[in-house]
Amino acid sequence: MSEDSNTGEPGKIKAFEAIVSEYESVLLRYAGRLVPSHDAAQDVVQEAFLRFFRSWEKKFEPSAEVSSWLYRV
């Protein structure tokens, strides 16, 4: 069974990976200015992506809407 079939939405994992690739480094830099250590920044960014994935209800491409949501988390 593939990862995509576990989510119930074909292609969701690939789309999520594209979003992580697009925003991970910029979010790490942003979080690095807000928390005292690199490890803490990584934890913050990981939590943001987990919240995003869990709340994802419809399929969409990386956009300004996605980045705004991720920065708010």
C-alpha positions in Angstrom: 0.0 0.0 0.0 1.5 3.4 -0.9 1.6 6.5 1.3 -0.9 8.2 -1.0 -3.5 5.5 -0.5 -3.2 5.9 3.3 -4.3 9.5 3.1 -7.4 8.8 1.1 -6.4 11.4 -1.5 -4.1 10.4 -4.4 -1.3 12.8 -4.9 -1.7 14.5 -1.5 1.7 13.4 -0.2 3.5 14.6 -3.4 1.7 18.0 -3.1 2.6 18.2 0.5 6.3 17.4 -0.2 6.3 20.2 -2.8 5.0 22.6 -0.2 7.6 21.5 2.3 10.3 21.9 -0.4 9.1 25.4 -1.3 8.7 26.8 2.3 11.0 24.9 4.7 14.1 27.0 4.4 12.4 30.3 4.5 10.3 29.2 7.5 13.5 28.0 9.3 15.1 31.4 8.8 11.9 33.1 10.1 11.6 30.7 13.1 15.3 31.1 13.9 14.7 34.8 14.6 11.8 34.0 17.0 13.3 31.2 19.1 16.7 30.8 20.9 18.1 27.8 19.1 18.3 26.0 15.7 16.7 22.9 17.2 13.8 24.9 18.6 13.3 26.5 15.1 13.2 23.1 13.5 10.6 22.0 16.0 8.5 25.0 15.3 8.6 24.5 11.6 7.9 20.8 11.9 4.9 21.6 14.0 3.6 24.1 11.5 3.9 21.6 8.7 2.1 18.9 10.8 -0.7 21.3 11.6 -1.0 22.3 7.9 -1.1 18.6 6.8 -3.7 17.7 9.4 -6.0 20.6 8.6 -5.7 20.2 4.8 -9.2 19.7 3.5 -8.8 20.4 -0.2 -6.1 20.1 -2.8 -4.2 23.2 -3.8 -0.8 24.3 -5.0 1.8 26.3 -3.1 0.6 29.9 -3.1 0.5 33.1 -1.1 -2.4 31.7 0.8 -0.3 28.7 1.9 2.6 30.8 3.0 0.4 33.2 5.0 -1.2 30.2 6.8 2.2 28.7 7.6 3.6 31.9 8.9 0.6 32.4 11.2 1.0 28.9 12.7 
